[in-house]
Amino acid sequence: MGLSWMAWTWQTALFFASIAALLGAMSLWEYARPGGNPRIGVLGLFTTRGDRLFISLLAAAYIHLGWLAFATGPLWWASLIAIAVAFLVFAFV
């Protein structure tokens, strides 16, 4: 049957599979080490690992939308910026 019934490309399938893998990995991490290392970051918010993942995913969505609206370069650059922002969020937020 394939993915043709939703007109998905392999890139779309890879995107959603990556998000599912991230959620699965975070679930396993929480099961192995409960508590999520809560802390107060740069923004003054009390966050856990799950909160930081959610902030990272939202930031990635806005970075990609902004890139599509205002930039003319390849979309891979936006993905690299989003990955860098996710590392910063997990390190400092």
Helices and strands as residue ranges (DSSP letters): G 4-6, H 10-32, E 39-40, E 46-47, H 49-70, H 75-92
